[in-house]
């Protein structure tokens, strides 16, 4: 594959497609998006295939499978970060978890909500107020500023700091990777 053999690439694609799809689906809960992520991942692998030529491979990089899974994971995270800002995807993912009859999905949603509540409880009081008014009450920065007697810039700064703090807390405390998509959705409300 590294030398441009499309047959070898096709064999790798068929060998790993299902595994990468399963990982993507665990995070996205969307078959079409998961298929797209798998195709994108393999496209990236093909575009950077020269990394696997014997003379170009960095020492210790002989583990193609590890490289493939890290590439897939990073692409999935980056895509989720962007998608989590899209209202349609938020609604689709939220509906998946809320309407699911699968015990695992309901457990993931409940665990995610509990973890987010723990993280919010640890925010400084003013950041917590601003975050809750923004994300749970749907108020604009200007409305929050008027209600709390601060400037809209102060509100924006509080939200930015709160989100950064929450992301760090959730990264450090969510050992279960299946919580990631739900946490993105809950943070972006």
N, C-alpha and C positions, 0 to 999 in steps of 0.2 A: 504494500500500500504506500509506504513512504516513497518508493520510486515511481509512483503514479499508476500502479496496476489497479485498474478499476474493478477487476474480478476479485482481487484480494479485499478491496474496500467493501464490495457488496457482501462478501462472506462475513466481514466484521460487522457490517450493518445488521445482517440477519441474525448473527450470533448474539448481539447485544441490544437489539431494538426493544425487545420485550422488557428487559431489565430497566432500561432507561425510561421507557414508557411508564412502568410501574412506579418508579420514583417520581416522575413528573406528575402522574395522576394523584399520588399521595399528597402532593403539595397543592395542586390546582383544582382537583375534583372536577375537571373538565376534560373530556376525551379529545375534542378538537384542539384545545390549547396544548394538551400533553403531546399529541401527535406533532404539532408544530414545533414544540420544544425539542422533541427527539430529532426531527429533521434539521433544525437549526444547529443542534449539538453536533450532529454528524457532518454538517456542512463546515462547521468550524474545524473539526478534526481533519477533514479533507483539505481545507485551505492551509492548514499548518502541518500537513503530512511530512514535510521535509525535516521536522523535528525528530522524526523516527528513523532517519537515515543513520546507519552506524557511525559515520564520521561526524554527524551533526548532533547526535544525541548526547545531552549532558550526562555526566557520570551519575549513576544511580537512577536514570530515567527509563530503565528497561521495563517498567511496569505500565504497560499500555492501559490495562483495565483501570488502574488507579487514576491515571491521567484522564481517561474517558469519564469516569464518575465525577471527578473534581470539576472538569469542564462542564458537565451536565448540571451539577449542583450549582455552580456559580451562575450559569445561564438561567437556571430556574429562579434563583434568588433575585437576580437583576430584573428578570421579566416580572416577577411578582411585585417587586418594589414599584415598577412603573404601573402595572395593572391595578395595584391597590388604590391608585388615585383615580381610576376610571369608575364612575358611578355604576355603569352597567355591570361591570365585573363584580363590584362590591355586592350589588343586589343579587346577582346570580349565585355567588359563593355563599352569601348569607342565607338565601333561600334553600340552597343545597343542605346546609347544616340544620336550619330551622325545620325543614319539612322532612328530613331524613327519618326513616324508620330504623336505620341501622344503629344499634346500641353504641358502636364505636364512634360514629359521627356525633351523636348526642353527648357522649362523654368528652370528646375533643372540644366541643363548643362550651360545655360547662367548665372544663379545666381552663380553657382560654379566658373565659370571662372572670373566673376566680383569680387567675394570675394577673390579669389586667387590673382588677380591683385592688389587689395587694400592691401593685406598682403605683397606682394612683394615690393610694393612702399614704405612701411614703414621700409624695411631693410636698414641697413647702406650701403652706396654706394658700398664699395668693396664686401660685402657679396652679394648684389644684382647683381653686375657684374658677380661674380663667379657662382652664382646660375643660372642666365640666360644663361651663356655660357655652363654650364653643362646640364641643363634640356631642354633648348629650342634650343640650337645649337648643342647639342650632343657631345661636346668636352670632351676628357678624362682629368683627373686631370693634367697629364703631359702637354697636349696641352694648357690648361688654364694657367698653371704655366709659360710656355714659352711665351705665349702671354702677360701676365701681369707682367712678371719679378719677380715672387715669387716662392717659393718652392712648390712642390706637396703636402707636408704636410700642408702648409699654406692653399692651395686650399681645401684640405680635411677638415681642421678645419672650414673654412668659410662655406662650404656646410653643415657640421654638425650643426653649430650654426644657419645658415639660416633655415634649416629644423625644428630645435627645436622652433625657433621663429615663424615660419609659423604655426606649429601645435598648439602652444599656442594661436595665434591670431584666427585661425579657430575654435578651441574649444570654445573660449570665444565669438565668433561672429556668429556661425552657430546654430541658434536656431532650424532650420529646419533639422531634422535628415535624411531626404531623400537626403540631400546634401553630406552626409558622404562618400558614395562609390565614387562619382565623385571627391571629394576633394582628396581622397587617390590616385586615378588614376592621377589626375593633378599634385600632388606632386611627384609622382614616375616616371614621364617622364624622 
